Each structure stands twice: as structure tokens, then as C-alpha cells.
Amino acid sequence: MQETIDLIGHRELRNLRKFTKETGQPTKLSELDLGPMTNVQSIEIDEEHVTVHYNTVTERKYNVNHVTRKEWVYKFNDDPEFVAAVKQVITLSRKHMYDLPENVTCPPGCAECCSGYEPFVSRDDVQRLADHLKMTYDEVMEQYVVARESADGFAVGWLRKVDEDGAYSDDAKHKCVFLMGSRSGRYYCGVYEARPHDCAAFTPVGCEDVDWSLPRHGEYKVGKPFTPKRARIRNGKASDNENGRMTQGATKNVGNDGTPTGRAGR
């Protein structure tokens, strides 16, 4: 149970007077923060000090947030009781260091990460996809990337999404344009060898966004790769049946020239 401010004040006033008597240094109770440590936000420990951030208060304004917090720093390496406590933290850390997270592998055919995420693509990613699909850089950007350059210029956009009918979608919950397969457990990446770095760097370790209904054993089945569907030119015009579906996984929002009529936004 936390002490009251009055009890803390009376006790610490005695301690200050004792300190002044022993050291000759003047002290004032007003210079001592008597507020109790009620809500701890973070604890940092190095080889000599423990730092506790606590009692954070956020005052929200229309345009800014005013955040205040308290910080207690203590040099503990000369305090046997504190050294023993930190030693116990280290002992517990070593005990749990090899604990495994609930998920460490992707269930074959899961592809939950291919929906709900918008992997960014760099110029190198786009060029790699273009080489893989035997297309030009501009064609890949036009058909498969939502163009939005990052502030540093590294990312040029993110991969398009398509809905259940294969139409271009603005909804991040929909699947990636390159996702192949009929259902969960049968999904696979149609451009796996040329997938963007964001996709290649994604790890299942500790990931909770998986289809838990799928078995973790079994063969990862991969079907035909993603192949662009290019319009056949007849008398200078693309044929009607090809205009409706320029690529696998993209059936709507496509103009007569084979390019999307609009760009998705976040």
C-alpha cells in the first residue's frame, strides 16, 4: 500500500534534517518530490544504474500532446540489496532466454501476411519483378504497384491488392495481386523468386497473424507461377475479351490500353 503524502513528508523531513546534521549541507523539503511512484512505464538497467520512468501524464490539445513524466535514477552497484535484485532479474532472463514464441513457422499455404499488409517496393524490387515477368519497369509500376514515393525516395509504392473477384482494390485487407491458389492452405506466391524485399524479410517467428486452423506439417504445394495476360492487338485495338482481364488477379478498373484507370490509396 502506498504511503500518504503527509506520512512521506514527515519521514523525509526527518531524513533531511539528519542528512544536514551529518554532512553540514543545507536541505529544503520543497526540493524533494514527495509524489509516490504509482504507475511505472519503463525500467532500464545498465551495469551501474537503474532508471525508472513513471507517472506519465498526457494532456491532449487540438494540435499537440503535452506529455510529462517522472524519472528516477539510482546508482545501485554499491547497494547489496539492489545488486541481489538485479541479479535475480538476470537469472530469470537466462532461465527464459530459450523460451520459444507460440509461432515459429508458417503453416503451408497460409498467406495471412499477404492480406492486411501493404509491402513497400523499391526501384530494385520493381526492376526484379519486371525482369521476372518479362515486362518493362513502367509496365510493372502501372499494373502492379500503387505509386507513392517515400520521403527518402527509397520506396516507390506498394503492391496492389485485388478483391475476391480479382478487381483492383483500395482495401488493405484484400489479397496481394500476386497471391495464387484457391483458398487458405493452398495459397502460394506467384512471383516468389522475385518477391519484394519487404516480403522476403517478413518472419513468422512470433507472428500471431496466421491461420491457426491449418496443420503445420505436410507439403507446401506450389502451382503455376503468376504470368501477365497481355492484350492481343486486332486492327489496332485490344480484343474485348482481353480488355476485361489484363492480368491474373486484376479484372476491373482496366482501360482499353491495358492500364488501370485509377490508383489505390492508403
C-alpha positions, 0 to 999 in steps of 0.5 A: 500500500502506498504511503500518504503524502503527509506520512512521506513528508514527515519521514523525509523531513526527518531524513533531511534534517539528519542528512544536514546534521551529518554532512553540514549541507543545507536541505529544503523539503520543497526540493524533494518530490514527495509524489509516490511512484504509482504507475511505472512505464519503463525500467532500464538497467545498465551495469551501474544504474537503474532508471525508472520512468513513471507517472506519465501524464498526457494532456491532449490539445487540438494540435499537440500532446503535452506529455510529462513524466517522472524519472528516477535514477539510482546508482545501485552497484554499491547497494547489496540489496539492489545488486541481489535484485538485479541479479535475480532479474538476470537469472530469470532472463537466462532461465527464459532466454530459450523460451520459444514464441507460440509461432515459429513457422508458417503453416503451408499455404497460409498467406495471412501476411499477404492480406492486411499488409501493404509491402513497400517496393523499391526501384530494385524490387520493381526492376526484379519483378519486371525482369521476372515477368518479362515486362518493362519497369513502367509496365510493372509500376502501372499494373502492379504497384500503387505509386507513392514515393517515400520521403527518402525516395527509397520506396516507390509504392506498394503492391496492389491488392485485388478483391475476391473477384480479382478487381483492383482494390483500395482495401488493405485487407484484400489479397496481394495481386500476386497471391495464387491458389484457391483458398487458405492452405493452398495459397502460394506466391506467384512471383516468389523468386522475385518477391519484394524485399519487404516480403522476403524479410517478413518472419513468422517467428512470433507472428500471431497473424496466421491461420491457426486452423491449418496443420503445420506439417505436410507439403507446401504445394506450389502451382503455376507461377503468376504470368501477365495476360497481355492484350492481343492487338486486332486492327489496332485495338485490344480484343474485348475479351482481353480488355476485361482481364489484363492480368491474373488477379486484376479484372476491373478498373482496366482501360482499353490500353491495358492500364488501370484507370485509377490508383489505390490509396492508403 
